[in-house]
Amino acid sequence: MIGKLNHVAIVVPDLAAGAQLYRNGFGADVSEPVDLPDQGVTTVFVNLPNTKIELLHPLGEGSPVAKFLANNPRGGMHHVCYEVTDIEAAIEKLTADGMTVLGDGKPSIGAHGLPVVFLHPKDALGTLVELEEVA
């Protein structure tokens, strides 16, 4: 069901400093910051030959990553994202298998403008998992 690794997300306390580290320190191609009000984050993508790194920073006080950053002031790995070709079929199978889809259980639009859902870490070896539908 899952396809390739789309990205690994890292919450950072300073988005500009994180982007600079990847751009100047590691010599990577780094996108411009994009605010995603529906997700409560500002994001930057580090484009690598085989995947991406997503740098996340809270956008507003109600951000879902604000608590993560409060508990981990230096930041840290937040989630992994796997691609799926049919997100509704993935949700149906995973919930039938007893996994918990976070939120209302329905896809929302993620950073790439594509449908995404998150799976509860208790069901995925302690890791927050994002599924993103790709064509």
Residue pairs with C-beta under 8 A, 6 or more apart in sequence:
1 84
1 89
1 90
1 93
2 82
2 83
2 84
2 90
2 131
3 82
3 83
3 84
3 85
3 134
4 51
4 82
4 83
5 51
5 80
5 81
5 82
5 83
6 51
6 52
6 81
6 82
6 83
6 130
6 132
6 134
7 45
7 51
7 52
7 53
7 54
7 80
7 81
8 51
8 52
8 53
8 54
8 77
8 79
8 80
8 81
9 53
9 54
9 55
9 56
9 77
9 78
9 79
9 80
9 81
9 130
10 18
10 53
10 54
10 55
10 56
10 75
10 76
10 77
10 78
11 56
11 57
11 65
11 68
11 69
11 72
11 75
11 76
11 78
12 18
12 55
12 56
12 57
12 75
13 57
13 69
13 73
13 74
13 75
14 57
15 33
15 42
15 44
15 55
15 57
16 33
18 44
18 55
18 57
18 75
19 30
19 33
19 44
19 46
19 55
22 28
22 30
22 46
22 53
22 55
23 29
23 30
26 46
28 46
28 47
28 48
28 53
29 46
29 47
30 44
30 45
30 46
30 47
31 44
31 45
31 46
31 47
32 44
33 42
33 43
33 44
34 42
34 43
34 44
34 111
35 41
35 42
35 59
36 42
36 43
36 59
36 110
36 111
37 59
37 60
38 108
38 109
39 59
39 64
39 108
39 110
39 111
40 58
40 59
40 60
40 62
40 63
40 64
40 65
40 66
41 56
41 57
41 58
41 59
41 63
41 64
41 65
42 56
42 57
42 58
42 59
43 54
43 55
43 56
43 57
43 111
44 54
44 55
45 52
45 53
45 54
45 55
45 111
46 52
46 53
46 54
46 55
54 81
54 111
56 65
56 78
57 65
58 65
58 66
58 69
65 78
68 76
68 78
69 75
78 128
79 118
79 127
79 128
79 129
79 130
80 127
80 128
80 129
80 130
81 116
81 129
81 130
81 131
81 132
82 129
82 130
82 131
82 132
83 131
83 132
83 133
83 134
84 90
84 131
84 132
84 133
84 134
85 133
85 134
85 135
86 133
87 107
87 115
87 116
87 117
87 131
87 132
87 133
88 107
90 117
90 131
91 101
91 105
91 107
91 117
94 101
94 119
95 101
95 105
98 123
99 119
99 120
99 123
99 124
100 119
100 120
100 122
100 123
101 117
101 118
101 119
101 120
102 117
102 118
102 119
102 120
103 117
103 118
105 117
106 117
107 115
107 116
107 117
107 133
108 115
108 116
108 117
109 115
109 116
110 116
110 130
110 132
112 132
114 132
114 133
114 134
115 132
115 133
116 130
116 131
116 132
116 133
117 130
117 131
118 128
118 129
118 130
118 131
119 128
119 129
119 130
119 131
120 128
121 127
121 128
121 129
